[in-house]
Each structure stands twice: as structure tokens, then as C-alpha cells.
């Protein structure tokens, strides 16, 4: 907790946490106003989300801030490593290649890619705090020489020449794009002809019924809690890829596995006997964290507003579980696409 406290103070840097939380709480209604195109910038909302929640997400989850297909008996960490290795294999990464990490977070997948494939990684991120931490962690891991960095939006990578990279990947990043086709078009542009692109998208499944009020409410809870302007279906993701020129090699919900598996949302549900989960990810662990932070805030051990950030994340975890258990939502729609020669 000492390290978490230090990291949270550093991440917030004297900002008005409660004010940013209040602004975040209003974002979905603001974005859906008729005049939202005039006074609403979704990039600001996504930055608020990661600035407020990022350190707590890493504490409760992993430096790789993404989901993975789970197997019984594995830790979450083991499953994430296995999933990243699948991506490295599909992209055929090897020494001498340069791969673009679109929305690199704090660099968890990047460090796996650099360490195990020998490829150099060009890290794109629009969040200054995350990019700064990615650099620091890369230095600590001895991998800084394997990375380059650029702070920019993946919606506009005009500072990068066309046909620059041998491969690319976007893990739970382009789901934040206000225009998915626009995001894919920029990625297509910076990849070399023949390059492969791996993506992992949060999607509504074929079970989602837009005429079902309960389904719509769950989707709204997920959009609000994860800062998603919309949540695409599998078909919409595929159409956006093909519209900009990608050819889809394979695409599937990777939560649907052959053989024994564990639902992707189980670490947040906390059931025993299926996956070894850290206590802090479970409902009881999250409630204990809220109680501890309430006391810690009173003694100025954590910044004022921290407890409300974790309450937001607790509600979001409940929305993840509800969306997963109903079968209408998955964070594991993974695709491999190629830019034609």
C-alpha cells in the first residue's frame, strides 16, 4: 500500500480529483447531446479515465491492462502471458522488425514483445502519465533501447510517415476511438504493404438485443465505466477493417475456447476453484479496499477523492461481470488482418 500511495499521489499531482470525477460522471450524457460535436472531446474523457483509475488498475490487475482467455488452474498473470505469446506468434515477430504498439498503456505487452521476439516497438499513447510510466518501467526492465515513444492520438498519426512499420497491434485501445474506421485507416497508413495487424476489441456479441431494455442498460453501464463512446459488434469491427483496405485473416471471440476454460470475468467475480485470483480483484476485496481508503484519506495517506475512484471501478467491475454472464459482451474479440501488398 505504501508504493500504491506514492504512485497515486504522483499520478494525481495535485489535480482536483473530485472535480475530475464529477466531470467524468457527466461524460456520457454530455457526449450524447445534440451539440456535443461543438463542446465535447472524447480524448479528454479517456485521459480522465486513465489518469484517475490507472494506478489502481495496475494494483488490482496487472501492468498489462487487458483481459485474456483463462484456463482453469492458471493465474491471471499466466493467462495474460500466454495470450501475449499467441499475439507474438500470429504477427510472426522476430528480431530486426519494428512493430507499432497502438495505445501502449504502461507498456506491459510491449515488454513481452521486445523481450521474447527481439522486435523493436514504437509506442503510441495520448496519455502523458502512462507514457512516462512506460518509459520508466522499460528502463527498469533494461528494455528502453528496444522502444521508441510518441505522444499522439492514434486518430492522427500524421507525424509518422506512411508505410513505416513491419507489423502492428492494438490491445483494448481502439475500442476508445470515437470513429473506429478512422482509427483503422491511420493504422493501415503507417503499416508497410504486406504487414500484419493484431487487434483486441471490446464488443457486443450476437446475443445483444438492442430492443431489450436490460441489455441497453448493461451496455450503457459498460460505456460509462470504461469510457467507451460506443461498443461495436463483431460485424461492425470487421466492416471498419475492410472499409480501409485490411484483409481479415482470422477473427473470433477468444473467450470461446476448445477444452476446459474459465470465463474472462471470473477474476472480478471471485468464485473459488476455477482460477487463482488475487483477493483485491474480488467483490469482497474491492469493498475492503474502499473501507481502507476511506480511513487512509482521512489521514491524508491517499489523495482526497481516491475512495470515489475505487467506487467507480467497483461499479465497473460489476458491469463487466453482468455483461459477461449475460453473454452480451466480451473484451476478447481478437482479429488478425493484413495490409495487402
C-alpha positions in Angstrom: 0.0 0.0 0.0 2.9 2.3 0.6 4.0 2.0 -3.0 0.4 2.4 -4.2 0.0 5.6 -2.2 3.2 7.1 -3.6 2.1 6.2 -7.2 -1.4 7.6 -6.7 0.0 10.9 -5.3 2.4 11.1 -8.2 -0.3 10.3 -10.8 -2.8 12.9 -9.4 -0.1 15.6 -9.0 -2.3 18.0 -7.0 -5.1 17.9 -9.5 -8.7 18.3 -8.4 -9.7 14.6 -8.2 -13.2 15.2 -7.1 -13.8 17.8 -9.8 -12.4 15.4 -12.5 -14.6 12.6 -11.1 -17.7 14.9 -11.3 -16.8 15.8 -14.9 -16.3 12.1 -15.7 -19.6 11.2 -14.2 -21.3 13.5 -16.7 -19.4 12.5 -19.8 -21.9 10.0 -21.3 -24.8 12.4 -21.1 -22.7 15.3 -22.4 -21.4 13.2 -25.3 -24.9 12.3 -26.4 -26.2 15.9 -26.5 -27.1 17.2 -30.0 -24.5 19.9 -29.8 -21.8 17.5 -28.4 -19.7 17.9 -31.5 -19.2 21.5 -30.5 -18.1 21.2 -26.9 -17.2 17.6 -26.3 -13.8 15.9 -26.8 -13.8 12.2 -26.1 -10.0 12.2 -25.8 -10.3 14.3 -22.7 -12.7 11.8 -21.1 -10.4 8.8 -21.9 -7.5 10.7 -20.4 -9.5 11.4 -17.2 -10.4 7.7 -17.0 -6.7 6.6 -17.2 -5.4 9.4 -15.0 -7.9 8.7 -12.3 -8.0 4.9 -12.4 -4.7 3.8 -13.9 -2.6 3.2 -10.7 -5.5 1.4 -9.0 -6.0 -0.7 -12.2 -2.3 -1.7 -12.2 -2.5 -2.5 -8.4 -5.6 -4.7 -8.8 -4.9 -6.2 -12.2 -1.5 -6.2 -13.9 0.9 -3.9 -15.8 -0.7 -5.4 -18.9 -4.1 -3.7 -18.7 -6.1 -6.1 -20.7 -8.1 -9.3 -20.5 -7.0 -12.7 -21.6 -8.6 -16.2 -22.3 -8.4 -18.0 -19.0 -7.7 -21.7 -18.2 -8.6 -23.5 -15.0 -5.7 -23.6 -12.6 -3.8 -20.7 -14.2 -3.2 -17.4 -12.5 -4.5 -14.3 -14.3 -0.9 -13.3 -14.9 -0.1 -16.7 -16.5 -3.1 -16.4 -18.8 -2.0 -12.9 -19.9 1.5 -14.0 -20.7 0.1 -17.0 -22.8 -2.2 -14.6 -24.6 0.5 -12.2 -25.5 2.6 -15.1 -26.8 -0.2 -16.1 -29.1 -0.2 -12.5 -30.5 3.6 -12.6 -31.0 3.3 -15.9 -32.9 0.4 -14.7 -35.1 2.3 -11.5 -36.0 5.4 -13.5 -36.8 7.5 -11.0 -34.9 11.3 -11.5 -34.9 14.5 -9.6 -34.4 15.0 -6.8 -36.9 11.4 -5.9 -37.2 9.7 -2.7 -35.9 6.2 -3.0 -34.6 3.9 -0.2 -33.6 2.0 -0.6 -30.3 -1.2 1.5 -30.8 -2.2 2.7 -27.3 0.7 1.2 -25.4 -0.7 1.8 -21.9 2.2 1.4 -19.4 4.0 -1.0 -21.7 3.2 -4.4 -20.4 2.6 -6.1 -23.8 5.5 -4.1 -25.3 8.0 -5.5 -22.8 6.8 -9.1 -23.6 7.1 -8.4 -27.3 10.6 -6.9 -27.1 11.9 -9.5 -24.6 10.7 -12.6 -26.4 10.7 -11.6 -30.1 13.6 -9.2 -30.3 11.5 -6.8 -32.4 11.7 -3.0 -31.7 8.5 -1.4 -30.5 7.2 2.1 -31.4 4.9 3.1 -28.5 2.0 5.4 -29.3 0.0 6.9 -26.4 -2.0 10.0 -25.9 -1.8 9.9 -22.1 1.3 11.6 -20.9 1.2 9.9 -17.5 1.0 6.4 -18.9 3.7 7.1 -21.5 6.0 8.5 -18.8 5.5 5.4 -16.7 6.0 3.1 -19.7 9.4 4.7 -20.2 10.4 4.3 -16.6 9.3 0.7 -16.4 11.2 -0.1 -19.7 14.4 1.4 -18.2 14.0 -0.7 -15.0 13.5 -3.8 -17.2 16.6 -3.0 -19.3 14.4 -2.7 -22.4 14.5 1.0 -23.1 16.8 0.6 -26.1 14.1 -1.6 -27.7 11.5 1.1 -27.6 10.7 4.5 -29.2 7.9 6.7 -27.9 5.4 9.2 -29.3 2.7 11.1 -27.5 -0.1 11.4 -30.0 -3.6 10.2 -30.8 -4.0 7.1 -32.9 -6.7 9.1 -34.7 -4.0 11.3 -36.1 -0.5 9.9 -36.5 0.4 12.4 -39.2 3.9 12.9 -37.7 4.7 9.3 -38.7 5.5 8.5 -42.4 3.3 6.1 -44.3 4.5 2.5 -44.7 6.7 2.7 -41.6 6.2 -0.5 -39.6 6.6 -4.2 -40.3 3.6 -5.1 -38.0 1.2 -3.5 -35.5 -1.1 -4.3 -32.7 -3.8 -2.6 -30.7 -4.9 -4.2 -27.5 -8.1 -2.8 -26.0 -7.2 0.7 -27.3 -9.1 1.3 -30.5 -12.3 0.5 -28.6 -12.0 4.1 -27.2 -11.9 5.5 -30.8 -14.7 8.0 -31.5 -14.5 6.7 -35.1 -13.3 3.1 -35.4 -12.9 3.3 -39.2 -10.8 6.5 -38.8 -8.6 4.8 -36.3 -8.1 1.7 -38.5 -7.4 4.0 -41.5 -4.5 5.6 -39.7 -3.1 2.3 -38.6 -3.4 0.9 -42.2 -1.5 4.0 -43.4 1.6 3.6 -41.2 2.0 -0.1 -41.8 4.1 -1.4 -44.7 2.4 -3.2 -47.5 2.0 -6.9 -46.5 2.2 -6.1 -42.8 0.1 -7.9 -40.3 -2.1 -6.1 -37.7 -3.4 -7.8 -34.5 -6.3 -6.2 -32.6 -8.3 -7.0 -29.4 -11.6 -5.2 -29.2 -14.3 -4.9 -26.6 -17.6 -5.9 -28.4 -21.2 -6.6 -28.0 -21.8 -10.2 -29.0 -24.5 -11.6 -31.2 -26.7 -12.2 -28.1 -27.1 -8.4 -27.6 -30.6 -7.3 -28.4 -30.9 -3.5 -28.9 -34.6 -3.8 -28.2 -34.0 -5.3 -24.8 -34.1 -2.7 -22.1 -31.9 -4.7 -19.8 -29.3 -5.2 -22.5 -29.3 -1.5 -23.3 -28.9 -0.6 -19.6 -25.9 -3.0 -19.3 -24.3 -1.5 -22.4 -24.7 2.0 -21.0 -23.1 0.9 -17.7 -20.2 -0.5 -19.6 -19.8 2.5 -21.8 -19.8 4.8 -18.8 -17.5 2.8 -16.7 -14.8 2.1 -19.4 -15.1 5.5 -21.2 -16.3 3.9 -24.5 -18.1 6.3 -26.9 -19.9 3.2 -28.3 -19.4 -0.6 -28.2 -19.2 -2.2 -31.6 -20.4 -5.6 -32.7 -18.1 -8.1 -34.3 -19.6 -7.3 -37.7 -19.0 -3.5 -37.2 -15.4 -4.1 -36.4 -14.9 -6.3 -39.4 -16.6 -3.8 -41.7 -14.4 -1.0 -40.4 -11.3 -3.0 -41.1 -12.3 -4.0 -44.6 -13.5 -0.5 -45.4 -10.0 0.9 -45.0 -8.4 -1.9 -47.0 -7.4 -4.6 -44.5 -8.0 -8.2 -45.4 -9.1 -10.2 -42.4 -7.0 -13.4 -41.9 -8.8 -14.6 -38.8 -11.3 -13.2 -36.2 -13.0 -14.7 -33.2 -14.2 -14.3 -29.7 -11.2 -15.9 -27.9 -13.2 -16.5 -24.8 -14.8 -19.4 -26.6 -12.1 -22.0 -26.4 -11.8 -25.6 -27.1 -11.5 -27.7 -24.0 -11.7 -26.5 -20.4 -11.8 -22.8 -19.9 -12.8 -20.2 -17.3 -15.0 -17.1 -18.1 -12.9 -14.0 -18.8 -14.8 -12.1 -16.0 -14.1 -14.7 -13.3 -11.2 -12.8 -11.6 -13.7 -10.0 -10.8 -16.4 -12.4 -9.6 -14.1 -14.3 -7.2 -15.6 -17.7 -7.3 -13.3 -20.4 -5.9 -12.0 -23.5 -7.6 -11.8 -22.2 -11.1 -9.0 -19.7 -11.1 -6.5 -18.5 -8.6 -7.4 -14.8 -8.2 -5.9 -12.1 -6.1 -8.2 -11.1 -3.3 -8.1 -7.5 -4.2 -9.9 -8.2 -7.5 -12.9 -9.9 -5.9 -16.1 -8.1 -4.8 -15.1 -8.6 -1.1 -11.6 -7.4 -1.8 -12.8 -4.3 -3.6 -15.2 -3.5 -0.7 -12.3 -3.9 1.8 -10.2 -1.6 -0.4 -12.9 1.1 -0.3 -13.1 0.8 3.5 -9.3 1.1 3.9 -9.1 4.1 1.6 -11.9 5.9 3.5 -9.7 5.7 6.6 -6.5 6.4 4.6 -8.0 9.6 3.0 -8.9 10.9 6.5 -5.2 10.7 7.5 -4.0 12.2 4.1 -2.3 8.9 3.2 -4.2 8.9 -0.1 -5.4 12.0 -2.1 -8.9 13.2 -1.4 -11.3 11.5 -3.8 -9.4 8.2 -4.1 -12.1 6.3 -2.4 -14.7 7.5 -5.0 -12.3 6.5 -7.8 -12.3 2.9 -6.4 -16.1 3.0 -6.0 -16.3 3.9 -9.7 -14.1 0.9 -10.6 -16.1 -1.4 -8.3 -19.3 -0.5 -10.2 -17.5 -1.0 -13.5 -16.3 -4.5 -12.4 -19.9 -5.4 -11.6 -20.9 -4.2 -15.1 -18.2 -6.3 -16.6 -19.4 -9.4 -14.7 -23.0 -8.7 -15.6 -22.2 -8.2 -19.3 -20.1 -11.3 -19.4 -22.6 -13.6 -17.5 -25.4 -12.4 -19.8 -23.3 -13.3 -22.8 -23.9 -9.9 -24.5 -20.4 -8.5 -24.0 -16.8 -9.7 -24.5 -13.4 -7.9 -24.3 -11.8 -10.7 -26.3 -12.8 -10.2 -29.9 -9.4 -10.7 -31.5 -8.5 -10.4 -35.1 -5.5 -10.7 -37.4 -5.6 -8.6 -40.5 -3.2 -7.9 -43.3 -2.5 -4.8 -45.4 -2.3 -6.1 -48.9 1.0 -6.0 -50.8 
